[in-house]
């Protein structure tokens, strides 16, 4: 099973914490869509005719595009790839973009899963992030989508804001449950370079996030969501039964995927590559039939460590079968590394290694301790 990711690098406004590739200048969006369609044809053989089970429009803000542009990209994908009939087709969207008319249009072209950039149900938090929508808009958007027939909706929530309290975070958790969401991605606020947030912290205008508070909110997630029927299948992702994200899970399980658009990443088991992080350069290079990406061939150690890093974050864990396929000696080496890690942080089985809830607070650190 393969997946396709399409990066749409446009936003109406820059969120203060975001370092994804995007621009707020939408004047050349049509040209960019043309170029993505060209890239689809150029890379028709990347997945080696493997059937495509998931398509994901991310960004940026894909919901800014006219539905006709999204449909055009989908049509090009269907021409170039073997797309399965029962596909998971996700579109990231902001609440302010989704009128009832837009929602109906998206359903008509096959979008069957929405990933909404809700971030919070508290207006003061949304204003601090520089989001355009209000808490009421977020709630109305979710209810409108449900009324139109979308029954697979994911929302993003961010915790660990500088002035956030436990009662604030509990309010957000309860609101998500109240709205009968199927999937929740809950992320800790991180300070990324070249963001407004980082600039303000360096100038002393803003306090840095409190790591101990973020840890408390993360623990609240692990207690609250499972108590309401959600499974934590990845560190930041919780789903009701039957609603695990097939697309994102394919990344974590090491499936092949094709990334289209500026800054998009691709992986085929042997190498990973990433497109230029510049809209203008991306368009020029493709139009002039020049290389528009950088490529890294993976060593055996890279493949092993990739599986450790991604697998450890999930309920499926680091798997002996996968490591044996990469290198028959890898499992024994990883087990030796695991022996030095306390049992309260790691569950070590005969064929699978997973994190405990305590270990989930240190996932990246523990992964590095397992690397070979």
N, C-alpha and C positions, 0 to 999 in steps of 0.2 A: 504494500500500500504506500503510495507516494502522496505528497501534498504540494500545493502551490501557494506561495505567499506573494501578494502584490502590494508594494509600498506606494502609497499615495501621499506625497510630501507637501501637503498644503494644510494650513490652519488659519482660522480667522484671527487668532490672537495667540501670543506665546504664553504658555503657562510658566510660572516662575521657577518651577522645579524641573522642567523637561529639557532633556538633551538629545531627544530623537532628531533625526534629520527632517526638517520641514522649512517652509517659507510662508510668510503671510501675504506674499504677492501672488495672486491667482491669475494674473494676466496671460501667462503662458501655459495654463492648464491643458488647453486643447492640444497644444504642441506636445506636451509631455505624454498625454494619452496616446497620441499617434506613435510616439517613440516606444512606449510600452508594447503596443500592438506589434511594432517591428521587432522588438526583442523576443516576443513570444514566437514569432516565425523563425528567428535566428537560432533559438535554443530548443527547437522542436525535438531534438534527439537527446537532450541532456538526461532525461529520465529513462532513456533506453526502452521506450514503449511500455514502461511500467504503468499500470492503471492508476489514475488519480482519484483518490477517495475524498480529499478535502481541498477546499479553496478558501483562502482567507484574505480579505481586503483589510490592510492595516495602515498605520501612518504615524504622524499626520492625522488627517481627518477625512477618511474616504467618503463620508456622508456629504461632504461639500460638493462632490462631483454630481453633475446631472445624471439621472438614472440611465439615460441613453449612453453615456460614456462607460458606465459600469457594464451595461449590457454588451457594448461593443468589445470590451476586454474579454468578457466571458465567451462571446462568440468566437473570438480569435483562439482562445484556449481550447475550445471544443474542436476547432479545426486542426490544431497542432498536436493535441494530446488525446490519449484514450481515457475518457472521463466516465467513471461509473455512474449508473443511473441514480443510485441512492447516495448522493453526495452530501456532505456537510458543507454548507456554503455560508460563511460568516462574514459579516460586515461590521467594522468598528464605526461607531457613530456618536455624535454629541447630541444631547437632548434637544438643543435649540434648532437642530437641523431637521428633525423628524416630525413634519406635519402629518396629518392623517393621509393626505394625498401622496406624500413621499413614501410612507410606510406601505401603502397599497401598491405603488410602483415597484418597490423593492421585492415584495412578495410575488409580483407578477413575473419577475425575471429570475426567480428561483432562490432568492436569499431566504434561508430558513433558520438562521441563527443570528441574533444581534448581540454585539458586545458594546455596551453603553458606557461612555466615559462619565459616569455619575460622580465619582470621587468622594462625595459627601452629601448628606441630606441636611446640612446646616449652612445657612446663607453666609455667615461670617467666615466659615472655613472656605467656602467656594470663592468668596471675594479675596481672601488671603492668597489663594492659589492663582488668582487672575482668570478664573473660569467665567464664561459668558452666561451660563444658565443659572437659574435660581433653583432652590430646593423644590419648590412647587412645580417648576418645569420638569425637573427630573422625574418626580412622581407621576405627573400627568403623562409624560412620554411613555413611561413603562406601562401605565394603565391603557393608553391608547393602543400601544403595540399589542398588548394582550387581547384587547377588544377586537382588533383586526385579525387576530388568529396566530400571532407569534407565540409559540409555546416553548421556545428554547431561547431564553434571554439570560445573558451574563451581564453583571455590572462590575465596574472597578470601584474599589474603595481604598483610600489612603489613610494610614494611621501614623501617629508620631509627629503631628504638627506641633510647632513650638508651644502654642498656648492651649493645646487640646487637653481635656481632662478625661478621666475614666468615664464620667457620666456622659460626656460628649460622644465618646467612642461607643458606649453601650447604646446610646440613642441611635447611632448609625446602624449598628448590628440589628437592633430590634426593628427598625424601619425596613431593612432589607428583607427580613423574615415576613413582616406584615404584608409586603408587596408580592409575596409568593414568587420570588426569583428562583430560577433553576440552578444558576451557577454564579459564584462570587469569586472574584480575584481581589485579594486583599493584600496591599503592598505597604511596606514600611517606607516612610519618606526618606529618601537618600539625597545627599548633597553632591551634585554632579558639577564638574568643571564647566565653565562657560555658560552658567545659568544665572538668572537674576538672583536666585536664592544664595548661591555661592558668593556672588559679588557683595550682597548685603551683609552676609556673615563676615566676610573679610573686612568690610568697612565698619564693623561694629554696630550696624543698624538693625541686626537681627540675631537672635540667639540661635545657636546650632541645635538641631534635634537632640532630645535627651534620650540616650540609648537605653537607660534603665526603664524609662516610661514606655518606649517602643517595645521592649521585651515584655512588659506587662500586658500591653494591648495585643501582642502576638499570642500570648498565653490565653487571653480572653477569647481570641478567635478559636483556638484549639478546644476550648471548653464549650463555647456558645454554639458554634455551627453544628458539631456532631450531635449536640443535644436537641437540635431542631431538624434532624434528618439529612444533614450534609456530611459527606465523606471528604476528609482532607487527603486528596490523592496526590498533591504536590504541595510543597511548602507554602505557597501563596494562593493555592487554588482549592476551592471547596465546591462539591457538586452533589445534587440529589441523584438518586439511583437512575441510571440511564442517561445522564446529562454531562458526563465527563467530556471535556473538549477533545474530540478526536484529532483535531489538527495539532494543538499544542502537545498532546500526548505523543504524537508521532515524532516530534522533535526529541522529547525526553527518552523515547525508546530507540532512537538512532535510525529512524526511517529516512529514506531519501526525500529531499524536497527541493523545489526550484523556487528561487527568489527573483522577482521581477520588479524593475523600477530602481531609481537611484538609492543607494545604500543597502539594498536588499541582499541577504545572504543566501547561499545555496550549499547543499551537501549531498554527495553521492556515495558516501562510504569510503571513498579513496582520497577525496580532497574536499576542501571547502573553499568557496570563493565569495567575494563581496563586490558589489557594483560600486562605482564611483559615488562619493558622497557630495555630489554637486549636480544640480539639475541641468545647468548649462553644459557642463562637460559631458554628462551622460548623453544628452541629446546630440551633441556634436559628434562624439565618438561613434555612436550607433549609426548616425546618418552617413558618416564617412567610412563606415565599416572598419573601424579600428578597435583595438582592445578597449573595453569599457569596464573592466573588472581586474581585481588582483586575485591570485590563486595561491593556495598553500596545499602542497601534497602532504598527506598525513603519514607519519611514521607509526610503527607498531605501538610505541609508547604513547603517542598522541591519541590513538584510537582507544587504548585501554583507559587512559586518564579522562578522555571525553565521556566514556561510559560511566566511570566513577562519578564524575562531576554531575552529570545529568541524572543518572539512575538513582543516586543517593538522595536526591531531592524528592523522589516520588515514592509511592507506596510499593512499587515494584522492585525498588532497590537495586543494588549491584548484584548482577546475576552471574553465577558460575558458567552457565551455558553460553552466555554472550562472551565472557572472557576466554573460555575454551576455544571458541570459534576464532578469536583474534590471535591468541597465543596460548598453547596448552599449559604453559608454566605460570601464566599470569595469576590464576586463582590462588595458588599457594603463596605467591609473593604478597598479594593483597591480604590474605589471611594473617600472615606474619606481621604486617603493618597494623592490622586490626587488633592484634594482641596487646599493643601498647596503648590502646584507647579504652577508657573506663567503660564498664558494662552499662552504666546508667546513661551513657551517650549513644551506644551502638548495640543493635541486636545482630548477633552473628549466628547464622544458621549453616546447615550443611551445603546449601546451594544459593543462599541469598543473604545479603547484608543490608539492613535498613537502619534508619535513625530512630531513636526513641524520641519522645516529645522533648526531653531535655536536650538531646542532640540536635533537634531541629533549630534550636537557637544558635547553633554554631556550625551550620551545614557546610559553609565554604571552608572553614578551618579544618573540619574533620575530613572533608574530601582531600584537602592538600596533604593530610597525614596518611592517607591511603594511597596516594599517587606512587607510581613506580618510576 
